[in-house]
Amino acid sequence: MEKTIKINLRRPFFLFSMFLVIFLISNHNIEGMFVNPEREEGGNHGFIKKETIEKADLICIGKLKEIIMEKGNVVLSHTTYPKKINQDTIQIELYSEYPELRQKITIKGDWCIAKILVDEIIKGTTSEREIKIRYFFPLTDPYAAYLDIFTPNLSYLLFLKKETQGLYSLIRHSNSFIEFGLPPIPSNLSEIKDQKEKIKAVLLQALEKGDRRSKDGILYTLSQLDINSEELISAYKELTKKAKPEIKDIVISKRISLGDTSALEDIVALSISDAYSEIEFSYVKFGMIKFAEPKYIPIFLKLLDSKNSSLKEGAIIALSEIKDKSVIPYFIKMLDDKDSSVRYRAVFGLAKVTGKYDEWAPSVALFEKDEKQYIQRWQKWWEEEGQMKYKLPSN
């Protein structure tokens, strides 16, 4: 006889977000065992909340050995689907403010077991090198997705709820683990006593090694560890020295968000380095606006001479927000920059600082369609009016 698991789902008709009301059945942690199949391809989000850390009976680092069907013991992968998919069902009730739209959906799926080889324990204890994680995976449309939420050859930082000896469940669906492309275990981890410090060391190690897979989740999780901002800034400063370029980008932007003004010094250093001239610093580019204050104008003007176009863009964005008219001649000079994105930022920056919008401040699409007319319009304005008030820099 099949057992039926009922989950109530409330969803307003016009909203995408859905809230699961999950009932405990058969003494199992159903919330953690039901896996959200709408996980983006390319890695687990890994946004671990403070409550998840506190509720976990076992926090460990491990690798996937295999995934099997609980009934039938069939080994699974995303290329192998079982013939029988209705060993269990989940009934979801969809609620709407409109009674005629309310409906019930029965999802067929199976209970799966992920076998994990434990490399390091951070919280809790287990006498076994191999543990099992039990979860329910829906297999029918519109919820069909990869069966293997875990991927072979990757390391995981897992936050687990104990069910029985050697058997665990996920606490918060897919956001109960962080997926690493590189082994993240620091050599001195055994010397660290505090569990939060251990988690911090593991996450910083992963960033230092250039693990892009879960960088956003890692930084979010670090913010959940009750580490004071000064300590975090200090850790991020050290990481800035060691990290790969794409990781430097997000780490420096995090320092900016924490109010670390010394991050500007590192940005200036990056701006004059040939090694970073082709790197897209997308996080830093938009993060610099946090320091859009008159006292930082000299630093942003330095960045206009950057060898890196994205850092030039970021400087123009910040200067545009300050709206100090002394930067107008510098923006005029940027109209001749070799990079089209920098030229666009200069055009839009001139519009913001002068207050001239409409045909003076095109959208990106309009600018790309005919950038010459917008650049020439501002150059003509400079020749006929602007240069009488401002002096173009000689260099």
SVG drawing of the C-alpha trace seen along z (x, -y; Angstrom):
<svg xmlns="http://www.w3.org/2000/svg" viewBox="-15 -81 66 85">
<polyline fill="none" stroke="black" stroke-width="0.4" points="0.0,0.0 1.4,-3.3 1.6,-6.1 0.4,-9.5 2.1,-12.7 0.0,-15.8 1.6,-19.2 -0.5,-22.3 0.7,-25.0 -0.6,-28.5 0.1,-30.7 -1.7,-33.9 -2.5,-33.8 -0.2,-36.6 2.8,-35.7 5.6,-33.3 6.7,-32.6 5.1,-29.6 5.0,-28.7 5.0,-25.1 3.1,-24.1 4.6,-20.7 3.3,-18.2 5.5,-15.7 4.6,-12.2 5.9,-8.9 8.4,-10.6 10.4,-12.0 11.6,-15.5 9.5,-15.8 10.5,-19.4 14.1,-18.5 13.3,-15.3 11.2,-17.1 13.6,-18.5 12.7,-21.6 13.3,-20.6 13.4,-24.2 17.0,-24.5 19.0,-26.4 21.3,-24.3 25.0,-24.8 25.1,-24.3 23.2,-24.5 22.4,-28.0 23.8,-27.3 22.3,-30.3 22.5,-28.8 20.5,-30.6 21.4,-31.1 18.5,-28.9 19.8,-26.1 23.2,-26.2 21.6,-26.1 19.1,-23.3 21.7,-21.0 22.5,-17.8 25.4,-17.2 27.5,-19.6 30.1,-17.9 32.1,-18.0 31.7,-15.1 31.5,-13.8 28.7,-11.9 29.3,-8.2 26.0,-7.4 22.2,-8.0 19.9,-5.1 16.1,-4.6 15.0,-3.6 12.7,-0.9 14.5,1.3 18.0,0.1 18.4,-1.2 21.4,-3.5 20.4,-6.8 21.9,-9.7 20.4,-12.5 20.6,-10.3 18.9,-7.3 15.3,-7.5 13.4,-4.7 10.7,-2.8 8.3,-3.0 7.8,-6.5 4.7,-6.2 5.9,-4.4 4.8,-7.4 2.8,-10.5 2.6,-14.0 -0.7,-15.9 -0.4,-19.6 -3.4,-21.9 -3.1,-25.2 -4.9,-28.1 -5.9,-31.3 -8.0,-34.4 -10.2,-33.2 -12.2,-30.1 -12.5,-28.8 -8.7,-28.7 -8.2,-26.5 -7.1,-23.0 -5.3,-19.9 -2.3,-18.4 -0.9,-15.0 2.8,-14.7 4.3,-11.3 7.9,-10.6 10.2,-8.4 12.2,-8.4 15.9,-8.6 19.0,-8.0 22.2,-9.9 25.2,-8.1 27.9,-10.5 31.5,-9.8 32.3,-12.1 35.7,-13.8 35.4,-16.2 32.9,-16.8 32.3,-20.3 29.3,-19.8 27.9,-16.6 29.3,-13.1 29.0,-10.0 30.9,-6.8 30.5,-5.9 32.5,-7.2 29.5,-6.7 26.1,-8.4 22.8,-8.4 20.6,-11.4 16.9,-10.5 14.7,-12.8 11.6,-12.8 12.1,-13.8 9.1,-14.5 9.4,-13.1 6.3,-14.2 5.7,-17.4 5.6,-20.3 8.1,-19.4 10.4,-17.1 14.1,-17.8 17.5,-16.2 17.4,-13.3 20.9,-14.0 20.8,-17.0 24.2,-16.0 27.0,-15.7 29.9,-13.2 33.4,-14.4 32.3,-17.6 32.6,-18.4 29.7,-19.5 29.3,-21.3 26.2,-19.7 23.7,-20.8 21.7,-17.8 18.9,-16.6 19.4,-13.2 16.5,-10.7 18.1,-7.4 21.6,-6.1 23.4,-6.9 20.3,-8.3 19.8,-12.0 17.6,-14.5 18.1,-18.0 16.8,-20.8 15.7,-23.4 15.4,-21.7 18.3,-22.5 19.5,-25.3 20.9,-22.8 24.3,-22.4 26.9,-24.3 28.4,-22.7 32.1,-23.1 34.1,-22.6 37.3,-22.3 38.1,-20.6 37.6,-23.3 39.2,-21.7 41.9,-24.0 45.0,-22.3 44.5,-23.7 40.8,-22.9 41.4,-20.4 43.1,-23.1 40.0,-25.3 37.6,-24.6 34.6,-26.9 32.2,-25.4 31.3,-28.8 35.0,-29.6 35.4,-26.2 32.6,-27.0 34.2,-30.4 37.6,-28.9 36.0,-26.4 34.1,-29.0 37.1,-31.4 39.3,-28.6 36.8,-27.8 36.8,-31.5 40.5,-31.7 40.8,-28.7 38.6,-30.4 35.4,-28.4 32.9,-30.4 30.2,-27.7 28.7,-29.0 30.5,-32.3 27.2,-34.2 25.9,-31.5 29.3,-31.4 29.2,-35.2 25.6,-35.0 26.4,-32.2 29.3,-34.1 26.9,-36.9 24.8,-34.4 27.6,-33.4 27.3,-36.4 30.8,-37.6 31.2,-41.4 31.9,-43.6 35.4,-44.5 36.4,-40.8 34.7,-40.1 36.5,-43.1 39.8,-41.9 39.2,-38.4 38.1,-39.9 41.2,-42.1 43.4,-39.0 41.3,-37.2 41.6,-40.1 45.4,-39.6 45.1,-35.8 41.9,-35.4 41.6,-35.0 40.4,-38.0 36.7,-37.0 36.6,-36.3 38.4,-39.6 35.6,-41.3 32.9,-40.0 35.0,-40.1 36.0,-43.8 32.4,-44.6 31.5,-43.0 34.1,-45.1 32.4,-48.2 29.0,-47.1 30.5,-46.8 31.8,-50.4 35.5,-49.6 36.9,-52.7 40.3,-51.0 38.7,-48.9 39.1,-52.0 42.9,-51.7 42.8,-48.2 40.5,-49.2 43.0,-51.9 45.8,-49.3 43.8,-46.9 43.1,-49.8 46.7,-50.4 47.7,-46.7 48.1,-45.1 47.2,-41.8 43.7,-42.9 43.1,-45.1 40.7,-42.6 38.8,-41.5 35.1,-42.4 34.7,-43.8 30.9,-43.8 30.3,-43.7 32.8,-46.5 31.6,-48.5 28.1,-49.0 29.3,-48.7 31.4,-51.9 28.3,-54.0 28.1,-53.4 31.1,-55.9 29.5,-58.5 30.6,-61.4 32.5,-64.6 35.5,-63.6 36.1,-60.6 36.1,-62.5 39.9,-62.5 40.0,-58.7 37.3,-58.3 39.1,-60.7 42.2,-58.5 40.1,-55.6 39.1,-57.4 42.7,-56.6 42.2,-53.0 43.5,-50.3 40.3,-48.4 37.1,-49.6 34.7,-48.2 36.5,-50.2 36.2,-53.3 32.5,-52.7 32.2,-52.3 34.0,-55.6 31.7,-57.4 28.6,-55.9 29.8,-57.1 30.8,-60.6 27.4,-60.9 25.7,-60.2 27.7,-62.9 26.6,-65.5 29.6,-67.8 29.9,-69.9 33.7,-69.9 33.7,-66.4 32.0,-67.6 35.3,-68.1 36.5,-64.7 33.3,-63.1 33.7,-65.1 37.1,-63.4 35.6,-60.0 33.5,-60.5 36.6,-59.5 37.3,-56.4 38.0,-53.2 35.3,-51.3 31.6,-51.8 30.3,-51.1 32.5,-53.8 31.4,-56.3 27.8,-55.5 28.4,-56.0 30.0,-59.4 27.0,-60.4 24.5,-59.4 26.8,-60.9 26.8,-64.3 23.0,-64.2 22.8,-63.5 25.3,-66.2 23.9,-68.9 20.2,-67.9 19.8,-67.6 17.7,-64.5 15.3,-63.5 17.4,-63.4 20.6,-64.0 20.2,-60.8 19.5,-57.8 18.8,-54.3 21.5,-51.7 19.5,-50.4 19.2,-53.9 22.8,-54.7 24.0,-51.4 21.8,-52.1 23.4,-55.5 25.9,-56.5 27.6,-59.0 24.7,-61.5 24.7,-61.5 28.4,-61.9 28.4,-64.7 25.5,-66.4 27.5,-66.6 30.7,-67.6 28.9,-70.4 27.4,-71.5 31.0,-71.6 32.3,-73.7 29.5,-76.2 28.7,-76.4 30.4,-74.0 34.1,-75.0 33.3,-78.6 32.5,-77.4 34.9,-74.4 38.4,-73.6 39.2,-70.4 42.0,-68.5 45.2,-68.6 46.1,-64.9"/>
</svg>
